[in-house]
């Protein structure tokens, strides 16, 4: 395991702790059964498996007494919904996780079959063990423990489990919009994140948004002989190189005018929390095969990863790239550009700024087009929000140490949608170890993380019942 060994405390409520210990073998067997379903949402051959996984979850919700359970169809994979709304005067929490998993390629690098889960040395090895079926499963058992050991939940819960997170949640937004009224809540809780380096308890308070665009540069109708036409014809590949080179300054900052205009500065508390995070630049560089860590001056590396906007070329192509030589002036050249965005940046406005800057500086002799491909909103919940503070207290109850607060560079579509569409604060409370190899061969989940996470969710729901959200 990465870093320190993880230990967790039993629940102070003896009825609940006794129940969890008594059902540990049943819970593990159920977890492994869930992992045996090859719910690869991005592959059409697994459509039946996606339905089977959704029905597995729905059946568990019905069995424990959750109301209004349904496997709701979408244009893609179904969404599982259920609710328990019998805690008068208590908050309502919308609980989210996803049951789809990544493809398993390259299969030859797996030491065990990806859908034949194995328990070794306190770890469960299987695709989805961590991301995200393991975390979905612990929510099922947290609710079951409270209902069977105590007879009721301390607060109101709405469960929403989707099957397209790994492919961009394409059909999730229209489903949310169509079901907005019945999804009324005070808070959205997402378990699709993990602990910090060293397997230290953490709460992800923010995720960056996304703007993804393509630059297309077109010159002659067809490729031209570079000896015959070179010197008289603008080369689209050269033009594209000049365009891309103008996007960044020498110090690593983005050169697009107005790019940083809406960036929300970090609070003093947020800067303190970033500074508290253990980070060794040399270890980071060595671990990723880097010459050095680079980025904007004046910001810590972890600030740049989660709290600063970025602009990167994700792909660039055009002309001849085969073996040997082919002396041409290519007819066209292209680049994919992504910007990671932070509060309060607007993806559409960021695209407009990029487009205008590229077009204004385009070299003569070529046609340049800048196309928006997709966008995603950022998500941020304050450290001092009551829901975040309750999550922190629950982690301390179970793991015995104050969590770190993270702002991660990636995006979870549901987090942004819960904020923008449902206008809910979002808490990202996940429990996977940082080296779980999610999306890679030999994915695994620590049973200590799973069992500690299960108890943390129980304590979190109990604490939220006493909080004014």
VOVO-320172 format. One record per residue (C-alpha): residue in one letter; x, y, z. Coordinates in Angstrom, 1 decimal, decimal comma. Example, Ala and Ser with C-alpha at 12.3 -4.5 7.8 and 13.67 -1.06 7.14 Angstrom:
REM VOVO-320172
[atom "a"; [12,3; -4,5; 7,8]]
[atom "s"; [13,7; -1,1; 7,1]]
END
This chain:
REM VOVO-320172
[atom "x"; [0,0; 0,0; 0,0]]
[atom "x"; [1,1; 3,5; -0,8]]
[atom "x"; [2,5; 5,2; 2,3]]
[atom "x"; [1,2; 4,7; 5,8]]
[atom "x"; [-0,8; 1,7; 6,9]]
[atom "x"; [-4,5; 2,5; 7,3]]
[atom "x"; [-6,5; 1,7; 10,4]]
[atom "x"; [-10,1; 2,6; 11,4]]
[atom "x"; [-12,0; 2,7; 14,6]]
[atom "x"; [-15,2; 0,8; 15,4]]
[atom "x"; [-18,4; 2,8; 15,5]]
[atom "x"; [-19,4; 4,1; 18,9]]
[atom "x"; [-22,9; 2,8; 18,4]]
[atom "x"; [-22,5; -0,8; 19,5]]
[atom "x"; [-25,6; -2,1; 17,7]]
[atom "x"; [-24,3; -0,8; 14,4]]
[atom "x"; [-20,7; -2,0; 14,9]]
[atom "x"; [-22,0; -5,4; 16,0]]
[atom "x"; [-24,1; -5,6; 12,9]]
[atom "x"; [-21,2; -4,7; 10,6]]
[atom "x"; [-18,9; -7,2; 12,2]]
[atom "x"; [-21,5; -10,0; 12,1]]
[atom "x"; [-22,3; -9,3; 8,4]]
[atom "x"; [-18,7; -8,9; 7,2]]
[atom "x"; [-18,5; -12,2; 5,3]]
[atom "x"; [-21,9; -11,7; 3,7]]
[atom "x"; [-21,0; -8,1; 2,7]]
[atom "x"; [-17,7; -9,2; 1,1]]
[atom "x"; [-19,4; -12,0; -0,8]]
[atom "x"; [-22,0; -9,5; -2,1]]
[atom "x"; [-19,3; -7,1; -3,1]]
[atom "x"; [-17,5; -9,8; -5,1]]
[atom "x"; [-20,7; -10,8; -6,8]]
[atom "x"; [-21,2; -7,2; -7,9]]
[atom "x"; [-17,7; -7,1; -9,3]]
[atom "x"; [-18,3; -10,3; -11,3]]
[atom "x"; [-20,7; -8,4; -13,6]]
[atom "x"; [-18,6; -7,0; -16,5]]
[atom "x"; [-20,4; -3,6; -16,6]]
[atom "x"; [-18,2; -2,0; -19,2]]
[atom "x"; [-20,4; 0,9; -20,3]]
[atom "x"; [-18,4; 2,0; -23,3]]
[atom "x"; [-18,6; -1,3; -25,2]]
[atom "x"; [-21,9; -2,2; -26,9]]
[atom "x"; [-21,2; -5,9; -26,3]]
[atom "x"; [-21,8; -5,4; -22,6]]
[atom "x"; [-25,2; -3,7; -22,8]]
[atom "x"; [-26,9; -6,7; -21,2]]
[atom "x"; [-24,2; -6,6; -18,4]]
[atom "x"; [-25,1; -3,0; -17,8]]
[atom "x"; [-28,7; -3,8; -17,3]]
[atom "x"; [-27,7; -6,7; -15,0]]
[atom "x"; [-25,5; -4,4; -12,9]]
[atom "x"; [-28,3; -1,8; -12,6]]
[atom "x"; [-30,8; -4,5; -11,6]]
[atom "x"; [-28,3; -5,9; -9,0]]
[atom "x"; [-28,2; -2,4; -7,4]]
[atom "x"; [-32,0; -2,0; -7,6]]
[atom "x"; [-32,7; -5,4; -6,0]]
[atom "x"; [-30,4; -4,5; -3,0]]
[atom "x"; [-32,2; -1,2; -2,5]]
[atom "x"; [-35,6; -2,9; -2,6]]
[atom "x"; [-34,5; -5,7; -0,3]]
[atom "x"; [-33,5; -3,2; 2,5]]
[atom "x"; [-36,7; -1,2; 2,3]]
[atom "x"; [-35,8; 1,7; 0,1]]
[atom "x"; [-38,9; 3,2; -1,6]]
[atom "x"; [-39,7; 4,0; -5,2]]
[atom "x"; [-36,9; 2,0; -6,6]]
[atom "x"; [-36,6; 1,9; -10,4]]
[atom "x"; [-34,2; 1,1; -13,1]]
[atom "x"; [-34,9; 4,2; -15,2]]
[atom "x"; [-34,2; 3,9; -18,9]]
[atom "x"; [-32,2; 6,5; -20,8]]
[atom "x"; [-31,0; 6,7; -24,4]]
[atom "x"; [-27,9; 4,9; -23,1]]
[atom "x"; [-27,6; 2,8; -19,9]]
[atom "x"; [-30,2; 2,9; -17,2]]
[atom "x"; [-30,1; 5,1; -14,1]]
[atom "x"; [-31,0; 3,5; -10,7]]
[atom "x"; [-33,2; 5,6; -8,5]]
[atom "x"; [-34,6; 5,0; -5,0]]
[atom "x"; [-35,5; 7,1; -1,9]]
[atom "x"; [-36,2; 6,9; 1,8]]
[atom "x"; [-37,9; 10,1; 3,0]]
[atom "x"; [-39,3; 9,3; 6,4]]
[atom "x"; [-37,0; 11,5; 8,6]]
[atom "x"; [-39,3; 14,5; 9,2]]
[atom "x"; [-37,3; 17,7; 9,7]]
[atom "x"; [-34,0; 16,2; 8,8]]
[atom "x"; [-31,9; 17,1; 5,7]]
[atom "x"; [-32,3; 15,3; 2,4]]
[atom "x"; [-29,1; 14,1; 0,7]]
[atom "x"; [-28,8; 13,0; -2,9]]
[atom "x"; [-26,3; 10,1; -3,0]]
[atom "x"; [-24,4; 9,4; -6,2]]
[atom "x"; [-22,0; 6,8; -7,5]]
[atom "x"; [-21,7; 4,9; -10,8]]
[atom "x"; [-21,8; 1,2; -11,7]]
[atom "x"; [-20,1; 1,4; -15,1]]
[atom "x"; [-16,4; 0,5; -15,3]]
[atom "x"; [-13,5; 1,1; -17,7]]
[atom "x"; [-12,5; -1,4; -20,4]]
[atom "x"; [-9,9; -3,9; -19,3]]
[atom "x"; [-7,3; -3,5; -22,2]]
[atom "x"; [-4,5; -4,5; -22,2]]
[atom "x"; [-5,8; -7,8; -20,9]]
[atom "x"; [-2,4; -9,5; -21,0]]
[atom "x"; [-1,1; -7,1; -18,2]]
[atom "x"; [-3,7; -8,4; -15,7]]
[atom "x"; [-2,3; -10,9; -13,2]]
[atom "x"; [-5,8; -12,1; -12,5]]
[atom "x"; [-8,9; -12,2; -14,7]]
[atom "x"; [-10,5; -8,7; -14,3]]
[atom "x"; [-14,0; -9,9; -13,6]]
[atom "x"; [-13,0; -12,8; -11,3]]
[atom "x"; [-12,4; -10,9; -8,1]]
[atom "x"; [-9,7; -12,1; -5,8]]
[atom "x"; [-8,9; -11,1; -2,2]]
[atom "x"; [-5,2; -11,1; -1,4]]
[atom "x"; [-3,4; -9,4; 1,5]]
[atom "x"; [-6,4; -7,3; 2,5]]
[atom "x"; [-7,0; -6,1; -1,1]]
[atom "x"; [-9,8; -6,9; -3,6]]
[atom "x"; [-8,4; -7,1; -7,1]]
[atom "x"; [-11,0; -6,7; -10,0]]
[atom "x"; [-12,1; -4,1; -12,5]]
[atom "x"; [-14,4; -1,7; -10,6]]
[atom "x"; [-13,1; -2,7; -7,2]]
[atom "x"; [-12,3; 0,9; -6,5]]
[atom "x"; [-13,8; 2,9; -9,4]]
[atom "x"; [-16,6; 3,0; -8,6]]
[atom "x"; [-18,5; -0,2; -7,8]]
[atom "x"; [-16,7; -0,6; -4,5]]
[atom "x"; [-17,8; 2,9; -3,3]]
[atom "x"; [-21,3; 2,4; -4,6]]
[atom "x"; [-21,5; -0,9; -2,7]]
[atom "x"; [-20,4; 0,6; 0,6]]
[atom "x"; [-23,3; 3,1; 0,4]]
[atom "x"; [-25,7; 0,2; -0,1]]
[atom "x"; [-24,4; -1,4; 3,1]]
[atom "x"; [-24,3; 1,8; 5,1]]
[atom "x"; [-28,0; 2,2; 4,5]]
[atom "x"; [-28,7; -1,4; 5,1]]
[atom "x"; [-26,8; -1,3; 8,4]]
[atom "x"; [-28,7; 1,7; 9,7]]
[atom "x"; [-32,1; 0,3; 8,6]]
[atom "x"; [-31,6; -3,3; 9,9]]
[atom "x"; [-29,7; -2,4; 13,1]]
[atom "x"; [-31,6; 0,7; 14,0]]
[atom "x"; [-34,9; 0,5; 12,1]]
[atom "x"; [-34,5; 3,8; 10,3]]
[atom "x"; [-32,2; 6,3; 8,7]]
[atom "x"; [-31,2; 9,4; 10,6]]
[atom "x"; [-31,9; 11,6; 7,5]]
[atom "x"; [-33,6; 11,5; 4,1]]
[atom "x"; [-31,8; 9,9; 1,2]]
[atom "x"; [-32,3; 9,9; -2,5]]
[atom "x"; [-30,0; 7,4; -4,3]]
[atom "x"; [-29,0; 8,1; -7,9]]
[atom "x"; [-26,6; 5,6; -9,5]]
[atom "x"; [-25,6; 6,0; -13,2]]
[atom "x"; [-24,0; 3,8; -15,8]]
[atom "x"; [-22,3; 6,3; -18,1]]
[atom "x"; [-19,8; 8,2; -16,0]]
[atom "x"; [-16,8; 6,6; -17,7]]
[atom "x"; [-18,1; 7,8; -21,1]]
[atom "x"; [-19,0; 11,4; -20,1]]
[atom "x"; [-22,4; 11,0; -18,5]]
[atom "x"; [-24,0; 11,8; -21,9]]
[atom "x"; [-27,6; 10,9; -20,9]]
[atom "x"; [-27,3; 12,0; -17,3]]
[atom "x"; [-28,1; 15,7; -17,8]]
[atom "x"; [-31,4; 15,2; -19,7]]
[atom "x"; [-32,4; 12,6; -17,0]]
[atom "x"; [-31,7; 15,1; -14,2]]
[atom "x"; [-33,6; 17,8; -16,0]]
[atom "x"; [-36,6; 15,6; -16,5]]
[atom "x"; [-36,5; 14,5; -12,9]]
[atom "x"; [-35,6; 17,7; -11,3]]
[atom "x"; [-38,6; 18,0; -9,0]]
[atom "x"; [-38,3; 14,6; -7,4]]
[atom "x"; [-34,6; 15,1; -6,9]]
[atom "x"; [-35,1; 18,0; -4,4]]
[atom "x"; [-32,4; 17,8; -1,7]]
[atom "x"; [-30,2; 19,9; 0,5]]
[atom "x"; [-26,9; 18,3; -0,5]]
[atom "x"; [-25,3; 16,0; -3,1]]
[atom "x"; [-22,9; 13,4; -1,9]]
[atom "x"; [-20,5; 11,8; -4,4]]
[atom "x"; [-18,2; 8,9; -3,7]]
[atom "x"; [-16,0; 8,7; -6,7]]
[atom "x"; [-12,8; 10,2; -5,3]]
[atom "x"; [-10,1; 8,9; -3,0]]
[atom "x"; [-7,5; 9,5; -0,3]]
[atom "x"; [-4,4; 11,6; -0,7]]
[atom "x"; [-0,8; 10,3; -1,2]]
[atom "x"; [0,2; 7,9; 1,5]]
[atom "x"; [-3,4; 6,7; 1,9]]
[atom "x"; [-4,3; 9,7; 4,1]]
[atom "x"; [-8,0; 10,6; 4,6]]
[atom "x"; [-9,0; 13,4; 2,3]]
[atom "x"; [-12,1; 15,4; 1,1]]
[atom "x"; [-12,1; 16,7; -2,5]]
[atom "x"; [-13,7; 20,1; -2,3]]
[atom "x"; [-13,2; 21,1; -5,9]]
[atom "x"; [-12,9; 19,8; -9,4]]
[atom "x"; [-11,9; 21,8; -12,5]]
[atom "x"; [-14,1; 22,4; -15,5]]
[atom "x"; [-13,2; 21,8; -19,1]]
[atom "x"; [-13,2; 23,5; -22,5]]
[atom "x"; [-12,2; 21,3; -25,4]]
[atom "x"; [-11,6; 22,8; -28,9]]
[atom "x"; [-10,0; 21,9; -32,2]]
[atom "x"; [-8,0; 24,2; -34,5]]
[atom "x"; [-8,1; 23,4; -38,2]]
[atom "x"; [-5,6; 25,1; -40,6]]
[atom "x"; [-6,3; 24,6; -44,3]]
[atom "x"; [-4,0; 25,7; -47,2]]
[atom "x"; [-3,8; 24,2; -50,8]]
[atom "x"; [-6,5; 21,9; -52,1]]
[atom "x"; [-4,1; 19,0; -52,0]]
[atom "x"; [-0,6; 18,2; -50,7]]
[atom "x"; [2,0; 20,0; -52,8]]
[atom "x"; [5,6; 19,1; -53,7]]
[atom "x"; [7,8; 21,1; -51,2]]
[atom "x"; [10,6; 21,6; -53,8]]
[atom "x"; [8,3; 23,0; -56,5]]
[atom "x"; [6,1; 25,1; -54,3]]
[atom "x"; [8,2; 25,8; -51,2]]
[atom "x"; [8,8; 29,5; -50,7]]
[atom "x"; [5,6; 30,5; -52,5]]
[atom "x"; [2,9; 28,6; -50,5]]
[atom "x"; [2,1; 29,1; -46,8]]
[atom "x"; [2,6; 25,7; -45,1]]
[atom "x"; [-0,5; 24,8; -42,9]]
[atom "x"; [1,8; 22,8; -40,5]]
[atom "x"; [4,1; 25,7; -40,1]]
[atom "x"; [1,2; 28,1; -39,6]]
[atom "x"; [-0,3; 25,8; -37,0]]
[atom "x"; [3,0; 25,6; -35,1]]
[atom "x"; [3,1; 29,4; -35,0]]
[atom "x"; [-0,5; 29,5; -33,7]]
[atom "x"; [0,2; 27,0; -31,0]]
[atom "x"; [3,5; 28,7; -30,0]]
[atom "x"; [1,6; 31,9; -29,3]]
[atom "x"; [-0,8; 30,3; -26,8]]
[atom "x"; [1,6; 30,1; -23,9]]
[atom "x"; [4,1; 32,6; -22,5]]
[atom "x"; [7,7; 31,6; -21,7]]
[atom "x"; [6,9; 31,4; -17,9]]
[atom "x"; [4,1; 28,8; -18,5]]
[atom "x"; [1,2; 31,2; -18,2]]
[atom "x"; [-1,5; 31,3; -20,8]]
[atom "x"; [-1,2; 34,2; -23,3]]
[atom "x"; [-4,8; 34,4; -24,4]]
[atom "x"; [-6,0; 37,9; -23,4]]
[atom "x"; [-8,6; 37,8; -20,6]]
[atom "x"; [-8,0; 34,2; -19,9]]
[atom "x"; [-7,5; 34,8; -16,1]]
[atom "x"; [-10,1; 37,6; -15,8]]
[atom "x"; [-12,7; 35,4; -14,0]]
[atom "x"; [-10,3; 33,3; -11,9]]
[atom "x"; [-11,4; 33,4; -8,3]]
[atom "x"; [-8,3; 33,9; -6,0]]
[atom "x"; [-7,7; 31,3; -3,3]]
[atom "x"; [-8,8; 32,3; 0,3]]
[atom "x"; [-6,1; 32,4; 3,0]]
[atom "x"; [-7,6; 29,1; 4,4]]
[atom "x"; [-7,3; 27,4; 1,0]]
[atom "x"; [-3,7; 28,5; 0,6]]
[atom "x"; [-2,9; 27,1; 4,1]]
[atom "x"; [-4,5; 23,8; 3,2]]
[atom "x"; [-2,5; 23,5; 0,0]]
[atom "x"; [0,6; 24,3; 1,9]]
[atom "x"; [-0,3; 21,5; 4,4]]
[atom "x"; [-0,4; 18,9; 1,7]]
[atom "x"; [2,8; 16,8; 1,7]]
[atom "x"; [4,4; 17,0; -1,8]]
[atom "x"; [8,0; 16,3; -2,8]]
[atom "x"; [8,8; 17,7; -6,2]]
[atom "x"; [11,8; 15,5; -6,7]]
[atom "x"; [9,8; 12,3; -5,9]]
[atom "x"; [7,0; 13,5; -8,2]]
[atom "x"; [9,3; 14,1; -11,1]]
[atom "x"; [11,2; 10,8; -10,6]]
[atom "x"; [7,9; 8,9; -10,2]]
[atom "x"; [6,6; 10,2; -13,5]]
[atom "x"; [9,9; 10,2; -15,5]]
[atom "x"; [10,0; 14,0; -15,7]]
[atom "x"; [13,1; 16,2; -16,0]]
[atom "x"; [11,5; 18,6; -13,6]]
[atom "x"; [8,3; 20,1; -12,3]]
[atom "x"; [7,3; 23,1; -14,4]]
[atom "x"; [4,4; 25,6; -14,3]]
[atom "x"; [3,4; 29,2; -13,5]]
[atom "x"; [5,6; 30,9; -11,1]]
[atom "x"; [4,1; 32,0; -7,8]]
[atom "x"; [1,9; 28,9; -7,3]]
[atom "x"; [2,6; 25,6; -5,5]]
[atom "x"; [2,5; 22,5; -7,7]]
[atom "x"; [-0,7; 21,3; -6,1]]
[atom "x"; [-2,3; 24,7; -6,6]]
[atom "x"; [-1,4; 24,5; -10,2]]
[atom "x"; [-2,9; 21,0; -10,4]]
[atom "x"; [-6,3; 21,8; -8,9]]
[atom "x"; [-6,8; 25,5; -8,4]]
[atom "x"; [-5,3; 27,2; -11,5]]
[atom "x"; [-6,6; 27,1; -15,1]]
[atom "x"; [-4,5; 25,5; -17,8]]
[atom "x"; [-4,2; 25,3; -21,5]]
[atom "x"; [-2,7; 22,2; -23,2]]
[atom "x"; [-2,3; 20,8; -26,6]]
[atom "x"; [-3,7; 17,3; -26,5]]
[atom "x"; [-2,9; 16,3; -30,0]]
[atom "x"; [-1,4; 17,7; -33,2]]
[atom "x"; [-1,3; 16,2; -36,7]]
[atom "x"; [-0,9; 17,0; -40,4]]
[atom "x"; [1,3; 16,1; -43,3]]
[atom "x"; [3,5; 13,0; -43,6]]
[atom "x"; [4,5; 11,0; -40,5]]
[atom "x"; [5,3; 7,6; -42,0]]
[atom "x"; [8,7; 5,9; -42,4]]
[atom "x"; [11,3; 7,5; -44,5]]
[atom "x"; [10,7; 10,9; -46,3]]
[atom "x"; [8,0; 12,5; -48,3]]
[atom "x"; [8,7; 16,1; -49,3]]
[atom "x"; [5,3; 17,8; -49,2]]
[atom "x"; [3,6; 20,9; -48,1]]
[atom "x"; [0,5; 19,4; -46,4]]
[atom "x"; [-2,9; 20,6; -47,4]]
[atom "x"; [-4,1; 20,9; -43,8]]
[atom "x"; [-3,0; 20,6; -40,1]]
[atom "x"; [-4,9; 20,2; -36,9]]
[atom "x"; [-4,6; 20,5; -33,1]]
[atom "x"; [-6,8; 19,6; -30,2]]
[atom "x"; [-6,7; 22,1; -27,3]]
[atom "x"; [-8,1; 21,6; -23,8]]
[atom "x"; [-8,4; 24,2; -21,0]]
[atom "x"; [-9,0; 23,1; -17,4]]
[atom "x"; [-11,1; 25,8; -15,7]]
[atom "x"; [-11,6; 26,9; -12,1]]
[atom "x"; [-14,1; 29,1; -10,3]]
[atom "x"; [-15,5; 31,5; -11,7]]
[atom "x"; [-14,5; 30,7; -15,3]]
[atom "x"; [-17,1; 30,2; -18,0]]
[atom "x"; [-16,3; 27,5; -20,6]]
[atom "x"; [-18,1; 29,2; -23,4]]
[atom "x"; [-16,5; 32,5; -22,7]]
[atom "x"; [-13,1; 30,8; -22,5]]
[atom "x"; [-13,6; 29,3; -25,9]]
[atom "x"; [-14,6; 32,7; -27,4]]
[atom "x"; [-11,4; 34,2; -26,1]]
[atom "x"; [-9,3; 31,4; -27,5]]
[atom "x"; [-11,0; 31,5; -30,8]]
[atom "x"; [-10,7; 35,3; -31,2]]
[atom "x"; [-7,0; 35,2; -30,2]]
[atom "x"; [-6,2; 32,4; -32,7]]
[atom "x"; [-8,0; 34,0; -35,5]]
[atom "x"; [-6,6; 37,5; -34,9]]
[atom "x"; [-3,1; 36,2; -35,1]]
[atom "x"; [-3,5; 33,6; -37,8]]
[atom "x"; [-0,7; 33,7; -40,5]]
[atom "x"; [-1,6; 34,9; -43,9]]
[atom "x"; [-2,2; 32,4; -46,7]]
[atom "x"; [-4,2; 29,8; -44,9]]
[atom "x"; [-7,8; 29,4; -43,6]]
[atom "x"; [-8,1; 28,9; -39,9]]
[atom "x"; [-11,2; 27,5; -38,1]]
[atom "x"; [-11,6; 27,0; -34,3]]
[atom "x"; [-14,3; 24,6; -33,2]]
[atom "x"; [-15,8; 24,0; -29,8]]
[atom "x"; [-16,0; 20,2; -29,1]]
[atom "x"; [-17,3; 20,0; -25,5]]
[atom "x"; [-17,4; 21,8; -22,2]]
[atom "x"; [-17,7; 20,9; -18,5]]
[atom "x"; [-18,4; 23,0; -15,5]]
[atom "x"; [-16,2; 23,3; -12,4]]
[atom "x"; [-17,4; 22,3; -8,9]]
[atom "x"; [-16,4; 23,8; -5,5]]
[atom "x"; [-17,8; 23,5; -2,0]]
[atom "x"; [-16,1; 25,6; 0,7]]
[atom "x"; [-14,0; 24,0; 3,4]]
[atom "x"; [-16,1; 25,8; 6,1]]
[atom "x"; [-19,5; 24,7; 4,6]]
[atom "x"; [-21,5; 22,8; 7,2]]
[atom "x"; [-21,6; 19,7; 5,0]]
[atom "x"; [-17,8; 19,7; 4,5]]
[atom "x"; [-17,2; 20,2; 8,2]]
[atom "x"; [-19,5; 17,3; 9,0]]
[atom "x"; [-17,6; 15,1; 6,5]]
[atom "x"; [-14,3; 16,1; 8,2]]
[atom "x"; [-15,7; 15,2; 11,6]]
[atom "x"; [-16,9; 11,8; 10,4]]
[atom "x"; [-13,4; 11,0; 9,0]]
[atom "x"; [-11,9; 12,0; 12,3]]
[atom "x"; [-14,4; 9,8; 14,1]]
[atom "x"; [-13,4; 6,8; 12,1]]
[atom "x"; [-9,8; 7,3; 11,0]]
[atom "x"; [-8,6; 9,4; 13,9]]
[atom "x"; [-6,9; 12,2; 11,9]]
[atom "x"; [-7,8; 15,4; 10,3]]
[atom "x"; [-8,4; 15,0; 6,6]]
[atom "x"; [-6,6; 16,9; 3,8]]
[atom "x"; [-8,7; 19,1; 1,5]]
[atom "x"; [-8,0; 18,6; -2,1]]
[atom "x"; [-8,9; 20,4; -5,3]]
[atom "x"; [-8,4; 18,0; -8,1]]
[atom "x"; [-7,5; 18,7; -11,7]]
[atom "x"; [-10,0; 16,4; -13,3]]
[atom "x"; [-13,7; 16,5; -13,8]]
[atom "x"; [-16,8; 14,5; -12,7]]
[atom "x"; [-19,8; 15,5; -14,8]]
[atom "x"; [-22,3; 14,7; -12,1]]
[atom "x"; [-20,6; 17,1; -9,7]]
[atom "x"; [-21,0; 20,1; -12,0]]
[atom "x"; [-24,5; 19,1; -13,0]]
[atom "x"; [-25,7; 18,9; -9,4]]
[atom "x"; [-24,3; 22,3; -8,8]]
[atom "x"; [-25,5; 24,0; -12,0]]
[atom "x"; [-28,8; 22,2; -12,7]]
[atom "x"; [-30,0; 21,3; -9,2]]
[atom "x"; [-28,2; 24,1; -7,4]]
[atom "x"; [-26,9; 21,8; -4,7]]
[atom "x"; [-23,7; 22,0; -2,7]]
[atom "x"; [-21,6; 19,0; -3,5]]
[atom "x"; [-19,4; 17,0; -1,1]]
[atom "x"; [-16,9; 14,6; -2,8]]
[atom "x"; [-16,2; 12,0; -0,1]]
[atom "x"; [-14,3; 9,0; -1,5]]
[atom "x"; [-12,2; 6,3; 0,1]]
[atom "x"; [-10,0; 4,7; -2,6]]
[atom "x"; [-6,3; 4,4; -2,0]]
[atom "x"; [-4,3; 6,7; -4,2]]
[atom "x"; [-2,4; 3,9; -6,0]]
[atom "x"; [-5,5; 1,8; -6,7]]
[atom "x"; [-4,7; 1,5; -10,4]]
[atom "x"; [-8,2; 2,6; -11,5]]
[atom "x"; [-8,5; 2,6; -15,3]]
[atom "x"; [-5,4; 0,4; -15,5]]
[atom "x"; [-4,7; -3,3; -15,2]]
[atom "x"; [-4,9; -4,9; -11,8]]
[atom "x"; [-7,2; -2,4; -10,2]]
[atom "x"; [-7,6; -2,9; -6,5]]
[atom "x"; [-9,4; -1,7; -3,4]]
[atom "x"; [-8,1; -2,0; 0,2]]
[atom "x"; [-10,6; -3,7; 2,5]]
[atom "x"; [-9,5; -1,3; 5,2]]
[atom "x"; [-10,4; 1,6; 3,0]]
[atom "x"; [-13,7; 0,0; 2,2]]
[atom "x"; [-14,7; -0,9; 5,7]]
[atom "x"; [-13,5; 2,4; 7,1]]
[atom "x"; [-15,3; 4,2; 4,3]]
[atom "x"; [-18,5; 2,3; 5,2]]
[atom "x"; [-18,3; 3,4; 8,8]]
[atom "x"; [-17,5; 7,0; 7,7]]
[atom "x"; [-20,6; 7,1; 5,6]]
[atom "x"; [-22,7; 5,9; 8,6]]
[atom "x"; [-21,2; 8,6; 10,8]]
[atom "x"; [-21,6; 11,2; 8,1]]
[atom "x"; [-25,3; 10,6; 7,8]]
[atom "x"; [-25,7; 10,7; 11,5]]
[atom "x"; [-23,8; 14,0; 11,8]]
[atom "x"; [-25,7; 15,5; 8,8]]
[atom "x"; [-28,9; 14,8; 10,6]]
[atom "x"; [-27,9; 17,4; 13,2]]
[atom "x"; [-26,7; 20,1; 10,8]]
[atom "x"; [-28,6; 23,0; 9,3]]
[atom "x"; [-27,7; 22,9; 5,6]]
END
